[in-house]
Amino acid sequence: PFTFNDVSYSPGLLKAETFRNGKVVASQTVYTPGKAVRIQLSVADEGVPLKADGADVVFIRATLLDSAGHPVYANGATANKLIQFSLIGNGQIVSPKDRVTEAGIASILVQSTIRKGKISIKAVGDGLKGDELKLISK
């Protein structure tokens, strides 16, 4: 790790590149996020489908994004929003349905039923464009 001293904060893009023999061998770019404007849902299933056995569970994550599509992990009050989740189909939310984002992310736990089929999860938040995620339990 490197520490850069005497660098003043300025919003925008910061790109770091590593050179070896005059060629870029690694790079990383970070952005200053803007105001959170929408929600993006994702499933943390590690590539394993939800099993319709009435006991299997997966985490569903709602991540706040700015207008450029960058995650808003920590941006003062704009990263802490109330997200309301709902579910239709062959599953159930087994955690609180209303969650406040922490560092721009809110998660719920969805459990399968014993019936195979479609599950639709929606997330909405005040002043945010919502999102919908569809799963199939097998």
C-alpha positions in Angstrom: 0.0 0.0 0.0 1.0 3.6 -0.7 0.1 6.7 1.2 -0.1 10.0 -0.7 0.5 13.0 1.5 -0.5 16.6 0.8 -3.2 15.6 -1.7 -6.2 17.8 -1.6 -9.7 16.4 -2.1 -11.4 17.0 -5.4 -14.5 15.2 -6.7 -14.1 13.2 -9.9 -12.1 10.3 -11.1 -8.9 8.9 -9.6 -6.9 6.4 -11.6 -3.8 4.6 -10.4 -1.6 2.6 -12.8 1.3 0.3 -12.2 4.1 0.1 -14.8 6.6 -2.6 -15.4 9.2 -2.1 -18.2 7.2 0.8 -19.5 4.0 -1.0 -19.8 0.8 -0.8 -17.7 0.4 -4.1 -15.8 -2.4 -3.1 -13.4 -4.8 -0.2 -12.9 -7.6 0.8 -10.7 -10.1 3.6 -11.1 -12.4 5.0 -8.4 -15.0 7.7 -8.8 -16.5 10.2 -6.4 -20.1 9.1 -6.4 -22.9 11.6 -6.9 -26.3 11.6 -5.2 -28.1 8.2 -5.0 -30.8 8.1 -7.6 -31.6 4.5 -8.1 -31.5 1.0 -6.6 -29.8 -2.0 -8.2 -30.8 -5.5 -6.9 -28.5 -8.5 -7.0 -28.6 -12.0 -5.5 -25.7 -13.5 -3.5 -26.2 -17.1 -4.6 -22.6 -17.9 -5.5 -23.9 -19.4 -8.8 -26.0 -22.0 -6.9 -29.7 -22.0 -7.8 -32.2 -21.6 -5.0 -33.5 -25.1 -4.0 -37.3 -25.4 -3.6 -37.1 -27.3 -0.4 -38.7 -24.8 2.0 -35.3 -24.3 3.8 -32.9 -22.8 1.3 -32.1 -19.1 1.5 -30.3 -16.4 -0.4 -29.3 -12.8 0.3 -30.8 -10.1 -1.9 -28.8 -6.9 -1.9 -30.0 -3.4 -2.9 -27.2 -1.2 -3.8 -27.6 2.6 -4.2 -26.3 4.0 -7.5 -25.8 7.5 -8.8 -26.9 8.8 -12.2 -23.7 7.5 -13.8 -24.2 4.0 -12.4 -21.5 4.2 -9.8 -22.2 2.7 -6.3 -22.9 5.2 -3.6 -21.3 3.4 -0.7 -20.6 6.4 1.6 -21.8 9.8 0.7 -23.2 11.3 3.9 -26.9 11.2 4.2 -27.5 10.3 0.6 -26.1 6.8 1.2 -28.5 6.0 4.1 -32.0 5.4 2.6 -35.0 3.4 3.7 -35.5 0.6 1.2 -38.8 -1.3 1.1 -38.8 -4.8 -0.3 -41.7 -6.9 -1.5 -41.9 -10.4 -3.0 -44.4 -12.3 -5.2 -44.1 -16.0 -6.0 -42.7 -19.2 -4.5 -40.6 -17.6 -1.7 -40.8 -15.5 1.4 -38.8 -12.7 3.0 -37.6 -14.0 6.3 -35.9 -10.7 7.5 -37.5 -7.3 8.0 -38.9 -6.0 4.7 -38.0 -2.4 5.4 -34.2 -1.8 5.7 -32.1 1.3 5.9 -29.0 1.1 3.8 -25.7 1.0 5.5 -22.8 2.2 3.4 -25.2 2.3 0.5 -26.4 -1.4 0.7 -29.5 -3.0 2.3 -29.9 -6.7 2.3 -32.8 -9.1 3.0 -33.0 -12.9 3.3 -35.3 -14.8 1.0 -36.3 -18.4 1.7 -37.7 -20.8 -0.8 -41.0 -22.7 -0.4 -41.5 -26.3 -1.3 -42.9 -25.3 -4.7 -40.6 -24.8 -7.6 -41.1 -21.6 -9.7 -40.7 -17.9 -10.1 -39.9 -15.4 -7.4 -40.0 -11.7 -8.1 -38.4 -9.3 -5.6 -39.0 -5.5 -5.8 -37.2 -2.7 -4.0 -38.3 0.9 -3.8 -37.1 3.9 -1.8 -38.2 7.4 -1.4 -36.8 9.6 -4.2 -35.1 6.5 -5.8 -35.9 4.6 -9.0 -36.7 1.1 -7.9 -35.6 -2.2 -9.2 -37.0 -5.7 -9.7 -35.1 -9.1 -9.6 -36.5 -12.4 -10.8 -35.3 -15.8 -9.5 -36.4 -19.3 -10.2 -36.4 -21.9 -7.4 -35.5 -25.4 -8.7 
